[in-house]
Amino acid sequence: MPETVRKTSDTQVVYSMCGMCSVRCPIQVEVTNNRATWVQGNVNDKGMASSLCPKGVSGLSLEYEDNERPQQPMIRTGPRGSGQWRKASWEEALDYVAEELKKVMDKYGGQGVVLSDRGGPFNDLHKAFIKALGSPNYFNHDCTCGRNTHHATQSIFGVGRKGIIYDIPNTKHIVLYGRNLLESLHLKTTKQFMKALDNGAKCTYIDPRSTFTASKANRFWQIRPNSEYAINLSLIREILEEGLYDKDFVARWATGLEEMRSAVAECTPEWQEQYTDVPASEIREFAREIAEDAPQVMFHAGWMTARHGQSFYTARTAHILNALLGAVEVPGGIPFSKKFKDAGYDSLKTLGEKIPKPEAKRVDGCGWKYPHFDAGPGLLHLLFPAIDSGDPYPVGAYITYRHDPMTGLPDPEAIKKSLDKLDLVVAIDIHYSEFAWRSDVILPECTYLERANLLAERNGLKPNIQMRDQAVPPRFDTRPGWWIFKELAKRLGKGEYFDFESIEDIWAYQLEGSGISIDAIRNKGVYSLVDKPIMYDRETSLPFKTPSGKIEFISSKLSENGFESIAPFTPPDELAEDEFKLLFGRSAIHTHGQSINNPRLHELVPDNPVWIHPDRAKALGIDDGSEIEVSNNGYTGRGRAKVTPWIHPNAVFMLHGFGRTVPAQTRAYNKGIADQRLQVGYLTSYDPAGGGNNLTECSVRVRPAKAPKGDS
Ligand code: SF4
């Protein structure tokens, strides 16, 4: 076993980070005789106190009740996806993967290997691994998450979406476009939001569906699906027309005001009403109200906005509204995220900095063929056409780390066809994800309670370091990610870049020259570099990284690449009698597909009934709780109807992550409907300006179920 638990026969507290979703909240774990008996929020982190969400609490269920996960390395023996496996030792599985990777690299070069993960603060390890192989092809899941918002933020402020903070605790008014803070949980943010409301902050919530967040809002606009961009255009016009904007701030820091004014000239409140269902009078009233609350206001630009063809422009105009109201770098608005250097420290050392940059360009074209897309983690949906065509070069191997593209991206059948063209498919995961089940080798990682990770560098108003420490020994023959990548690198002749024997060696390297001791971090789980929030001087030192050094209402980079900065609004499609836009989202109980088979969470939310408006349901002969069929483009899923007025008549809604097809996950298998399976043809449908997948552009047809149970 490569890591050591601090053993004692008494109960001890291990500070760590939750792994039940990608937020990774600081936690503390009580351990007695090497068994975790209690998990709660880390009390050393004031934002957490002792809180955990239902998923966080169910970490113990994952640990001790979920045996339906890979328990040792597995090598495929039958066709891909057949579920025919043989158990393998770590030695054999790692040798096998390394040999196959060598063959791919001999055939196609290092760039023929690609890797994707779910991003996050530990990904230096995976990025370093793929870089060491000579491949620029690191991807994450962001094309179905925050890429539109990321590129929109870059086009205005010159920094990515994580370069700004939403200072919720100090705000007077928060505007949310489907950002369902009370169910799509980011625990500290959720708590901040509730506290802010208690303290008198207002919330305006915009969504075709009423969520728990909507129930707490002062104003809820139940808009037509995919129409919120029209609201933003008309708000900009109204604020400019009525002179409600912060003229000094805009004059000092922004460019393109007059061009923007012309672009929105026709977007009156009456104009938007025909597309959104929001009364013109309410737009006017809201514009005045939020201008009075400025600058302690925020239009939350995402990250999930709505993921349709104009999500990029929705996020862009949300930030334009922030800038017009002078909310940039003020408490209660959107300050810049501060980095370690702002706190007087160097960043943690990275494993990747020792490795030469690969010569090849990214296979997805990000950063060169598409210069307006950030090269960083690229756009994963563009990988699959590249695999299919071999253009700009062939790809032979795909490794995923804790990532399930067949759940996260649209149209898994299309992904399958691309994967079938590859020589090697490997999943490193703790679950039988849909992708893992169709891979050639599963290298099972131990759970987050059983492993330590790299130190996490957290930027923000108060930059800090957080630690995931190992709390208990693994129950099965599984290994931590850092050990798996090190062993693979060694077998591939790249061991010089991964010359550590323990996680402590990696931590020591990360902290080199910082003057911070590992004990100082380990003893509390969090280490704050400063006591007070860091703010820049708003008069003189706002670090906009745009070409002009200012806020660009009209982006020079977008113009250079042939895109408009304020595109005309595209009205939503006309829908047939039985046709709906397919919306999806989360509850507070599940983390996408990864928790659906968790014994406790499955008990709480075992499937995903389809929300449908009573008027539409009646017209189609659908009763509450009755069996229905939802179809698109040759695929039909069967589920139950939830008839409710809290969904716009033009849309149906379902929770994401259901409809699992892996028989080894017996609790989740075949329960509910998988929205991504209905999104047939949407893998390569994306917004060319923002890059994000057009997920909610998908229309489905709904009817009462007639055929025998089972998908056609
Ligand atoms: S939001 Fe919940 S599941 Fe996610 S990291 Fe925090 S406690 Fe864990």
Residues whose N, C-alpha, C, O or C-beta is under 5 A from the ligand:
A	BS01	SF4	C18 M20 C21 V23 R24 C25 L52 C53 K55 G56 L185 H186 L187
